[in-house]
Amino acid sequence: MRIIHPSGHKCSITDTLEIAKPTLLMSLACTIKKTSIDTMKPSMKVGVVALVGVCVILYQYHLSAGVRFDQLNAGDPGVSYGAANVPNNELEDDDNSYNKIIEDKIRAAVQWVQNVHGLSPDLQNILVAELINQFRKTRIPSPLHLKASEDFKLKQRTQEVTTINPSEKIPPLYVITPTYRRPEQIPELIRMSHTLMLVENVHWLVIEDAKVPTKEVTKFLNRTGLRFQHLTAPMPAKYKQKKGVKPRGVSNRNRGLKWIRANATEGVFYFADDDNTYDLDLFTQIRRTKKVSMFPVGLCTKFGLSSPVVKDGKFSGFYDGWVAGRRFPVDMAGFAVSVKFLLQRPNATMPYRAGFEEDGFLRSLAPFEPREIELLGDNCTRILAWHTQTKKNEPSAALDMKLYRSTNLVELKQQIV
């Protein structure tokens, strides 16, 4: 049977010496004492010294190139080396094989000293017998047995820690993302999904401005492995037909609020557009929201920044490139709201008023005053959300089906708007 070292390598003589070093050296001392150095012949003295030297040299080499057993706990306890679930009969077979290997190594080492330095046969036999006898008395377990024991102890420690300090439940984070069919839709959803994959206990509400879900979006969401809801909420016709700036994303966000009221009881929700870039620390910080939290947004408006103004550690106003008489002149990506706080305000909604969506929604959370804002982003000194909007692309040219009907381009074109 192959003997497996906890580092994943086969056992060598250096591994053996590492485990048995104290016993072997003690045994050598005892043996030398029994045979009395004073009565040894010169060749016998040279042989004993050489044997001790071989052991020391091999041990020092092992220290420079190997892994000691006293370093096991410094490794990654989550890495499995294949010994944790080994049956007992296999462990016993392994011990027998392991003991035989060590005894053979002892005989070989003593034999080498005898061949090189002329150790007398009598002293050779005494050394071999004494070293093997001492080794058997100590019953040093094999590396596989040691690993099984370490795994058991680790499991016990883990259970104790779990019992004494159970991990607190992380409240859910609901991310509401409006989206609509366009050439950049899937690439931007891919980028955002990769961010959310790194966030714990997140529930992604992807809401399309459409009457029916887009197949490509559904297929993509199923591949992410994220917990999600794929909903639709088309913009009402009266606003879609209106000239000028339209209240985009309002129907989507109100649909998200409706879903939260029907399905959530705790946690925090956040309006996250798919064309923004988010620092992971943002999601960690907004989980602390008790009512409404706010934080800076970069690359926003002609000022390049939208943020609460903080003076002497306290809120003192807003900084935004477009105030327009708004009570809450903030960006959509610049605030988060507690689910419980929303549920206590059943009439809170986002108005269909272009440019005033954020202000109208925050006003609808009344009673709520600007002085009650919870300042995040390290007291609004860090930008954790950015308006990195992707440039608009022209629609993909139609495919010439006469030339490409039976090619891969047909399937590819279905993925491009």
GUTILUM-131924 format. One record per residue (C-alpha): residue in three letters; x, z, y. Coordinates in steps of 0.05 Angstrom, whole numbers, padded with zeros to 5 digits, always signed. Layout:
ALAXZY...
This chain:
MET+00000+00000+00000ARG+00025-00015+00070ILE+00038+00046+00113ILE+00011+00039+00184HIS+00043+00076+00242PRO-00006+00098+00297SER+00027+00047+00343GLY+00004-00008+00296HIS+00073-00022+00265LYS+00098-00011+00194CYS+00136+00053+00181SER+00212+00048+00182ILE+00268+00097+00166THR+00268+00115+00240ASP+00195+00134+00237THR+00211+00177+00176LEU+00268+00211+00212GLU+00224+00223+00273ILE+00173+00262+00232ALA+00221+00298+00186LYS+00279+00309+00235PRO+00272+00386+00240THR+00263+00394+00165LEU+00319+00347+00147LEU+00370+00378+00193MET+00350+00448+00170SER+00357+00426+00099LEU+00426+00397+00113ALA+00447+00463+00144CYS+00420+00502+00084THR+00454+00455+00035ILE+00520+00459+00072LYS+00515+00534+00073LYS+00501+00537-00002THR+00560+00493-00019SER+00605+00531+00030ILE+00643+00485+00075ASP+00706+00527+00066THR+00708+00509-00008MET+00693+00435+00002LYS+00745+00383-00010PRO+00764+00342+00052SER+00726+00281+00026MET+00664+00324+00017LYS+00669+00350+00088VAL+00676+00279+00115GLY+00615+00258+00075VAL+00570+00313+00101VAL+00591+00301+00173ALA+00579+00227+00163LEU+00509+00240+00134VAL+00491+00283+00193GLY+00518+00231+00240VAL+00476+00176+00207CYS+00414+00218+00216VAL+00429+00232+00290ILE+00446+00159+00305LEU+00383+00133+00273TYR+00341+00185+00308GLN+00371+00167+00376TYR+00358+00094+00363HIS+00286+00111+00346LEU+00279+00148+00413SER+00301+00086+00451ALA+00259+00035+00413GLY+00201+00072+00380VAL+00140+00114+00395ARG+00144+00188+00378PHE+00087+00225+00346ASP+00085+00276+00402GLN+00067+00218+00449LEU+00003+00201+00412ASN-00042+00238+00462ALA-00013+00198+00520GLY-00043+00135+00493ASP-00112+00105+00502PRO-00161+00146+00460GLY-00208+00087+00460VAL-00160+00043+00420SER-00173+00041+00346TYR-00115+00032+00298GLY-00158+00029+00235ALA-00148+00099+00207ALA-00210+00136+00233ASN-00256+00115+00177VAL-00207+00108+00119PRO-00235+00137+00054ASN-00201+00200+00026ASN-00177+00165-00037GLU-00141+00113+00006LEU-00109+00169+00047GLU-00084+00202-00017ASP-00055+00136-00042ASP-00023+00127+00025ASP+00008+00197+00022ASN+00038+00182-00046SER+00067+00116-00023TYR+00092+00147+00041ASN+00127+00205+00004LYS+00160+00156-00044ILE+00186+00114+00015ILE+00217+00175+00048GLU+00249+00200-00017ASP+00278+00131-00029LYS+00306+00130+00041ILE+00338+00199+00031ARG+00372+00174-00033ALA+00394+00110+00001ALA+00424+00148+00060VAL+00462+00196+00016GLN+00485+00139-00029TRP+00511+00101+00032VAL+00553+00162+00053GLN+00579+00169-00018ASN+00599+00095-00021VAL+00633+00094+00048HIS+00665+00162+00051GLY+00675+00181-00022LEU+00625+00237-00027SER+00632+00273-00093PRO+00576+00261-00143ASP+00561+00335-00147LEU+00551+00343-00072GLN+00512+00277-00071ASN+00462+00304-00122ILE+00457+00371-00087LEU+00442+00338-00020VAL+00389+00291-00049ALA+00354+00346-00088GLU+00354+00395-00031LEU+00330+00346+00022ILE+00273+00321-00023ASN+00255+00392-00042GLN+00251+00413+00031PHE+00211+00352+00049ARG+00160+00365-00006LYS+00153+00438+00016THR+00134+00418+00086ARG+00084+00366+00062ILE+00090+00324+00125PRO+00027+00281+00128SER+00032+00205+00131PRO+00021+00169+00198LEU-00046+00144+00172HIS-00067+00216+00157LEU-00040+00238+00224LYS-00082+00184+00258ALA-00145+00204+00221SER-00133+00277+00242GLU-00121+00256+00314ASP-00186+00215+00314PHE-00225+00274+00287LYS-00196+00321+00340LEU-00210+00270+00395LYS-00282+00263+00371GLN-00290+00338+00373ARG-00261+00342+00444THR-00307+00285+00467GLN-00368+00320+00438GLU-00348+00385+00472VAL-00339+00351+00539THR-00405+00315+00532THR-00440+00380+00515ILE-00408+00420+00571ASN-00408+00367+00625PRO-00463+00316+00611SER-00456+00255+00656GLU-00508+00253+00711LYS-00559+00197+00707ILE-00543+00142+00757PRO-00606+00124+00796PRO-00626+00050+00792LEU-00606+00002+00847TYR-00656-00054+00860VAL-00625-00116+00891ILE-00677-00164+00921THR-00650-00235+00928PRO-00693-00290+00959THR-00672-00360+00937TYR-00696-00432+00940ARG-00679-00497+00907ARG-00619-00532+00940PRO-00551-00560+00918GLU-00516-00493+00930GLN-00568-00449+00894ILE-00536-00442+00825PRO-00464-00435+00850GLU-00484-00380+00899LEU-00525-00344+00846ILE-00465-00348+00799ARG-00420-00316+00851MET-00470-00261+00865SER-00482-00247+00791HIS-00408-00236+00780THR-00409-00183+00833LEU-00471-00149+00804MET-00440-00149+00734LEU-00392-00097+00761VAL-00447-00052+00787GLU-00477+00003+00744ASN-00552+00009+00731VAL-00572-00050+00774HIS-00638-00088+00770TRP-00636-00156+00801LEU-00700-00184+00830VAL-00689-00259+00839ILE-00749-00288+00876GLU-00756-00362+00887ASP-00792-00396+00943ALA-00830-00439+00893LYS-00896-00442+00856VAL-00863-00441+00788PRO-00795-00415+00766THR-00739-00466+00766LYS-00715-00478+00694GLU-00642-00480+00715VAL-00648-00412+00749THR-00683-00382+00688LYS-00630-00409+00641PHE-00575-00383+00686LEU-00605-00313+00692ASN-00612-00307+00617ARG-00538-00320+00609THR-00516-00266+00658GLY-00533-00206+00614LEU-00560-00171+00675ARG-00627-00135+00677PHE-00669-00180+00722GLN-00737-00203+00743HIS-00747-00277+00758LEU-00807-00281+00805THR-00837-00334+00851ALA-00867-00327+00920PRO-00876-00393+00958MET-00879-00391+01034PRO-00952-00396+01057ALA-00969-00467+01077LYS-00987-00448+01149TYR-00916-00424+01161LYS-00884-00480+01122GLN-00919-00532+01165LYS-00902-00496+01229LYS-00851-00531+01274GLY-00787-00498+01295VAL-00754-00438+01262LYS-00791-00414+01200PRO-00796-00343+01172ARG-00754-00358+01111GLY-00749-00308+01055VAL-00806-00264+01079SER-00854-00281+01022ASN-00797-00270+00972ARG-00779-00201+01000ASN-00851-00178+01005ARG-00860-00200+00932GLY-00800-00156+00915LEU-00830-00097+00951LYS-00895-00107+00913TRP-00857-00106+00847ILE-00819-00042+00866ARG-00884-00007+00884ALA-00913-00025+00817ASN-00852-00011+00773ALA-00802+00037+00807THR-00804+00111+00822GLU-00733+00127+00843GLY-00669+00095+00866VAL-00652+00050+00925PHE-00668-00022+00942TYR-00628-00072+00982PHE-00642-00141+01009ALA-00582-00183+00987ASP-00583-00257+01004ASP-00548-00302+00954ASP-00502-00334+01007ASN-00468-00269+01027THR-00405-00234+01000TYR-00408-00161+00981ASP-00354-00108+00972LEU-00367-00068+00908ASP-00360-00004+00948LEU-00424-00022+00985PHE-00466-00012+00922THR-00432+00055+00909GLN-00446+00079+00979ILE-00519+00056+00986ARG-00538+00096+00924ARG-00533+00158+00969THR-00590+00133+01013LYS-00643+00187+01023LYS-00687+00149+01072VAL-00655+00089+01107SER-00580+00076+01110MET-00544+00025+01154PHE-00474-00005+01156PRO-00435-00062+01190VAL-00443-00135+01171GLY-00386-00183+01186LEU-00386-00257+01208CYS-00455-00246+01238THR-00481-00277+01304LYS-00436-00299+01362PHE-00407-00228+01365GLY-00380-00237+01294LEU-00409-00169+01277SER-00474-00131+01272SER-00469-00056+01267PRO-00495+00011+01290VAL-00452+00040+01345VAL-00422+00107+01328LYS-00393+00152+01383ASP-00362+00220+01369GLY-00387+00214+01297LYS-00460+00204+01317PHE-00506+00144+01323SER-00511+00119+01395GLY-00541+00048+01391PHE-00533-00021+01361TYR-00483-00077+01369ASP-00512-00146+01354GLY-00506-00216+01383TRP-00582-00222+01388VAL-00620-00161+01411ALA-00683-00195+01440GLY-00719-00130+01453ARG-00715-00108+01380ARG-00718-00034+01367PHE-00675-00044+01306PRO-00628-00103+01322VAL-00595-00105+01254ASP-00579-00158+01201MET-00619-00163+01136ALA-00556-00146+01097GLY-00543-00084+01141PHE-00590-00033+01112ALA-00617-00002+01047VAL-00679+00039+01034SER-00697+00094+00986VAL-00752+00076+00936LYS-00786+00143+00945PHE-00785+00134+01021LEU-00819+00065+01012LEU-00871+00092+00964GLN-00891+00144+01017ARG-00907+00086+01064PRO-00955+00040+01027ASN-00966-00004+01088ALA-00893-00021+01099THR-00884-00097+01098MET-00842-00152+01128PRO-00876-00195+01182TYR-00877-00271+01182ARG-00841-00273+01249ALA-00777-00313+01251GLY-00719-00271+01279PHE-00758-00206+01277GLU-00764-00196+01202GLU-00715-00138+01199ASP-00742-00103+01261GLY-00814-00111+01238PHE-00800-00083+01169LEU-00761-00023+01195ARG-00816-00009+01246SER-00867-00010+01190LEU-00830+00048+01156ALA-00856+00095+01211PRO-00850+00151+01220PHE-00777+00133+01224GLU-00731+00137+01285PRO-00663+00105+01296ARG-00631+00174+01302GLU-00650+00186+01229ILE-00606+00129+01204GLU-00556+00148+01151LEU-00489+00118+01172LEU-00451+00088+01113GLY-00390+00044+01108ASP-00347+00106+01122ASN-00387+00123+01184CYS-00393+00049+01201THR-00318+00037+01205ARG-00315-00012+01146ILE-00348-00080+01135LEU-00376-00082+01065ALA-00422-00142+01072TRP-00404-00211+01100HIS-00442-00273+01121THR-00399-00323+01085GLN-00453-00377+01083THR-00436-00438+01042LYS-00437-00504+01080LYS-00498-00546+01069ASN-00488-00605+01021GLU-00524-00671+01021PRO-00572-00683+00962SER-00540-00715+00901ALA-00547-00791+00898ALA-00595-00818+00845LEU-00564-00837+00779ASP-00564-00910+00757MET-00600-00903+00691LYS-00585-00974+00670LEU-00511-00957+00669TYR-00512-00884+00649ARG-00576-00873+00607SER-00537-00853+00544THR-00482-00812+00577ASN-00469-00740+00594LEU-00485-00755+00667VAL-00559-00751+00653GLU-00554-00678+00633LEU-00505-00662+00689LYS-00550-00692+00742GLN-00605-00645+00720GLN-00561-00587+00744ILE-00549-00618+00812VAL-00602-00623+00866
